[in-house]
């Protein structure tokens, strides 16, 4: 997978619904808590919204990967 995959969750910080800015096609997104546990995982299509409103506020590491490559970073949930 390429590191040129420029996809990120928006808005960041988030409160409920997010989408993946820069996504063309399909990808899988995972959110990990501070202990490294996967607390959210979903397949997502371009322009689709994901609901993370059920997660407690805090910092989550995101992993997004698809046919075009992968992307990681931090997502703040308030």
Secondary structure by P-SEA (a helix, b strand, c coil): ccccccccccccccccccccccccccbbbbbbcccccccbbbbbcccbbbbcccccbbbbbbbbbccccbbbbbbbcc
